[in-house]
Amino acid sequence: MLEIKNLHASIAGKEILKGLNLTINEGEVHAIMGPNGAGKSTLSNVLTGHPAYTVTEGEIIFRGKNLLEMTPEVRAREGIFLSFQYPVEIPGVSVVNFMRTAVNEKRQHEGKEPLKATDFLKLMREKKALVGMDNKLTNRSVNEGFSGGEKKRNEIFQMAMLEPCLSILDETDSGLDIDALRIVAEGVNALKTPKTASIVITHYQRLLDYIVPDFVHVLANGKIVRTGGKELALELEANGYAFLNN
Amino acid sequence: MLNSSIQHITLSIGEKRELVFLNESDMDWHIVQEADSFLRVHILFLSENDVTAQWQSKLFVEQNGANCRTEIYAMGLLHDTQQAHLLTRVYHNIGGGYSSQILKFVLNDQTKGSFRGELKILPNAQQTEAYQTNRNILLSRQADMLTEPQLEIYADDVKASHGATTGQLDESALFYMQQRCISRDTATKLLLEAFFNEVISTLSDEQQEQIRETIHRIL
């Protein structure tokens, strides 16, 4: 599904990713761990096409297409979803209006008719139930005045609405208490299919108790320096990243 | 000569009045409010077809009786070489009054706009509440907005504030929306509609629909 080859990327002239390689197949969950400043968030920004980042070398092939040639919205419509570490507040734009626009722009890209109002509301109800999203929140402005947990749940709700093939969860556990974490993780697991894949970026092992990865990668100094199974996360939790200095 | 073009009106005790000015050039109004009167004024600059429009508007409101309420809402969505220049002057001459002003401009292309807001609370106007907010978004490097909020307070028991900001659209919000499949153009429209909503939502339903349609056509 996703093939990243020798990826080099920089922001404001500073190189952050220095030859990253990663292959992700359908049905897989990949965790990416690593110390602060290793390039974890840069990877999610580059995958989604954030304009502040420049790819200087390498390629990214997503479902057979050159991802780097696509605008951010086309990448999203092709099936890449980022659950933001810091979801943005959009005063004056309700969650309902935002999602109706998003779903219909995706449908247009797929050559489908816009959803009828009744079908859209039905879809909303179904997905709200799936991720435990409060009715009150969907009538409010996007993320405005939401608590940390509500913002993250809103991200997962949007993911459910857009049904991406590749979802990237960027520090989805930050700022969540254990109950909120479990609910968010249950939502993510409920959306998992044999055709979808996830990249879970996290500092902590605890999220991986709920979203169990097939592979754990350690990102350090702009490259993946170690790859293992889920037991690698436990080892990192116990011993930290000291091995990187040896 | 100039004075002859000023429109004078007085709101009598307890009177309520709503005025909507859409694309009025050279408007110059002086409105006096007597006690317990309520005034709401909308000043709107948005024309799809008149691409060289130059609007000059002056609105002078004096609260001459106690417990008056004044609300001023203004918006401009300028494109091509349009210009809009707005002066509001709100004087609280007597106490116990309330005034609020919300003024929002979006400037694209080579447009120019200016807002000067003179808000004065005179010594006899104790227990006045007066607020003024001017927010502007520049969509082009060639667009230019001059804003001069002026607050003069001569009474000591009042609540008053003013604020003015001029900036660009929130890039992080645009990217967030793009990441949710929404094109940059559509995202821009959604953000601008949201920006104007505070002004538009105070109009009647019928007017709201008309204004929203015009905004859509311009964007």
HADDOCK unambig.tbl for C-alpha pairs under 7 A between the chains (distance, minus, plus):
assign (segid A and resid 48 and name CA) (segid B and resid 179 and name CA) 6.89 0.50 0.50
assign (segid A and resid 72 and name CA) (segid B and resid 178 and name CA) 5.77 0.50 0.50
assign (segid A and resid 72 and name CA) (segid B and resid 179 and name CA) 5.90 0.50 0.50
assign (segid A and resid 73 and name CA) (segid B and resid 178 and name CA) 4.51 0.50 0.50
assign (segid A and resid 73 and name CA) (segid B and resid 179 and name CA) 5.55 0.50 0.50
assign (segid A and resid 73 and name CA) (segid B and resid 180 and name CA) 6.83 0.50 0.50
assign (segid A and resid 73 and name CA) (segid B and resid 181 and name CA) 4.51 0.50 0.50
assign (segid A and resid 73 and name CA) (segid B and resid 182 and name CA) 5.82 0.50 0.50
assign (segid A and resid 73 and name CA) (segid B and resid 183 and name CA) 5.73 0.50 0.50
assign (segid A and resid 74 and name CA) (segid B and resid 181 and name CA) 6.65 0.50 0.50
assign (segid A and resid 76 and name CA) (segid B and resid 179 and name CA) 5.45 0.50 0.50
assign (segid A and resid 76 and name CA) (segid B and resid 180 and name CA) 6.11 0.50 0.50
assign (segid A and resid 76 and name CA) (segid B and resid 181 and name CA) 5.02 0.50 0.50
assign (segid A and resid 77 and name CA) (segid B and resid 181 and name CA) 5.15 0.50 0.50
assign (segid A and resid 81 and name CA) (segid B and resid 179 and name CA) 6.90 0.50 0.50
assign (segid A and resid 88 and name CA) (segid B and resid 172 and name CA) 6.94 0.50 0.50
assign (segid A and resid 88 and name CA) (segid B and resid 173 and name CA) 5.99 0.50 0.50
assign (segid A and resid 88 and name CA) (segid B and resid 176 and name CA) 6.73 0.50 0.50
assign (segid A and resid 90 and name CA) (segid B and resid 173 and name CA) 6.53 0.50 0.50
assign (segid A and resid 91 and name CA) (segid B and resid 194 and name CA) 6.96 0.50 0.50
assign (segid A and resid 92 and name CA) (segid B and resid 194 and name CA) 4.45 0.50 0.50
assign (segid A and resid 92 and name CA) (segid B and resid 195 and name CA) 6.95 0.50 0.50
assign (segid A and resid 93 and name CA) (segid B and resid 190 and name CA) 6.95 0.50 0.50
assign (segid A and resid 93 and name CA) (segid B and resid 194 and name CA) 5.93 0.50 0.50
assign (segid A and resid 101 and name CA) (segid B and resid 182 and name CA) 6.86 0.50 0.50
assign (segid A and resid 102 and name CA) (segid B and resid 180 and name CA) 5.75 0.50 0.50
assign (segid A and resid 102 and name CA) (segid B and resid 181 and name CA) 5.36 0.50 0.50
assign (segid A and resid 102 and name CA) (segid B and resid 182 and name CA) 5.36 0.50 0.50
assign (segid A and resid 105 and name CA) (segid B and resid 181 and name CA) 6.15 0.50 0.50
assign (segid A and resid 105 and name CA) (segid B and resid 182 and name CA) 6.04 0.50 0.50
assign (segid A and resid 106 and name CA) (segid B and resid 181 and name CA) 5.79 0.50 0.50
